[in-house]
Amino acid sequence: MDKKYWLLLGLTLILGFFSGMFVQSQRGADSGEQFYQTVSADSEHLLEMEETSRVNRFDITVHEAYIMNKEDSRYVVVDVSFFNTSEEAREIPLFNTLVIDEEGHAAEHESMHDDQRLIGGQLRPEGLRRGTIAFEVNPSSHYEFSYMDHTGRGMATWNLELNEEKEDKQNDKS
């Protein structure tokens, strides 16, 4: 009888210990603390405009970036080129591109942007394609353009020096 009593007591203590750990971990997750990420424009790992980076058989260069206002939205438009260094045709995966503002908010490319030169099709071996990609963003004093290979084997990030503000051409016609 004593052995069963001590075994039951030991199992109860172990169960109580683990349930206490679980409750404590849930409290930490729900404590209301917020995580803030900021983007720093002075990082030594940021590329500058006109610099080229190789990310998994693509040589990528950011040539220019500017703000475009269209209706009630604000866009960062990035002029970028992709050079295929591999020996086989490759598609440019634009879903791997992001623009990040000073608060760490990431914006994906806007597929309805007028310039469609980078969308769809194959890029031949040693082929070059250049075009612009638009990202709907919040107002910020700093933006970064980031490209990451979908396999996770490489990433490059450029500090975007926004040249000027351009109005939408369709708004100018009306």
N, C-alpha and C positions, 0 to 999 in steps of 0.2 A: 504494500500500500504506500509506503514512504517513497519508493522509486517513482510510482505513477504520479504522486503529488508533486515531487520535485521536477519531473519531466513536464507536467502541465504548467507549473509555475515558470519554468525556463522558457517554454514556448510562448506563454503569455507575455513575458518580458520582451522577448525578441519581436513578437508581433507589435507590441506597444512602441518599441524603439523604431521600427520601420514605418509604422503609421505616423509617428511624430515627425520623421524625416520627410514623409510625403506631404504632410500638412504644412511644414515649414517651407518646402520648395514651392508649394502653391501660393503661399503668402508672398514670397519674393517675386513671383511672376505677376501677381495682381496688385502690387503695392502702389501702383499709380505713377511710378517713376517713369520719366520719359527719356528716351535716348536721343541725343542731338548729334548730328554729323555736320561738320562744316567743311567746306572746300577751301583750301588755301591756294592762292594764286602764286605763291613764291616757292613751291615745291621744286626740288631739283630733278624730280622724275617726270615733270611735265615737258612735253615737246612744245616748241614754238611754231608759229606759222611758217610755212614753206619747208619745215623739216620733214624728212621721210622716215618711216618706221616699217620694218618687215614683221608682219604678223602672219605666221603660217602660210607662206608662199604668196602673200600679197605685199607689195610695196605700196604703202598708203601715204599720201601727202595731202595736208590741209593747206589750201592756197589762200582762202579768204573767208571771212565770216561777217555777217551784218544782221541787223535787226530789220524785220519787215512787219508792218502793222497791216492787218487785213480784217476789215469789219471791226469786231470788238476783241480780236485776238492779237497776241504778240508772238512773233516767231523769230527764232534764230535760224538763219539760213547759212549752211556751211558748204563752201565750194571745195570739193575733195576729189582726188583721183586715185584709182586703183590700177596697179600694174601687176599682171599675173606672171609670176616668176616660175611657175611650175611647167611641166611638159605636157599637161593636159588641160582641156578647157574646164573652166570653173565658173560658177555663178557667184555674184557678189551678194552675200547675205546681209541685207540692210537691217534685219532684225537684231543684228549684233551691234548697232550703233546707238549711242545715247548722248544727250546733252545734259550736263549736270549743273545746277545753279549753286550759288554760294551757301545755301542751306542744305545741300545734299539731295535735293529733289531731282529725280531723273525723268527726262522726257524722251519718249520714243519717236521715231521719225513719222512724219505726217504723210500718209500715202496719197493724199489728195493734192499734194504740191504740184505746181504746173510742170516743173522739169522732171521728165520721166526717163532721162538718159541712163540712170543707174539701175533702173528697175527692170527685172526680167532678162531672159536671154543668157547666153553663155559668153564668157570672155575667153578668147582664144589664147593659146600659150604665147607668152611675151606680148600680150595685147594690153592696151591702155584705154581706160574709159574714165572720162571726167564729167562731173555734173554737180548739181546742188541738191542738198537734202534739207528739208525744213523740219523744225521741231517747235511745237507750241510750248511756250515757257511762261513762267511768272517773271515779273520785273526783278532784276538782280544786278549787282555791280560786277559780277564775275560769272563766266560760264566756261565749262570744259567740254570738249568733244572726245568721246571715248569709243574705241572699237575693240571688241573682244572676240577672239575666235570661238566658235561654238563648241569646239572640243576642249576649250579651257587651256590650250597650249600657249597662248600669247595674248597680250593686251597692250594697247598704246593709248595715251591720253595727251591731248593738245590743249594748251591754254589758248582760249579764243580771244583775240584782240579784235573787238568789234569795230569795223571801220566807220560805218555811217548808218544812218537810218534811211531805209528805202520804203517808199509807199508801194502798195500793190498796184500793178499795171492796170488791172481791171477797174480799180477805183478811179484811176486817172482818166479812163475813157468815158466815164459817165458824167 
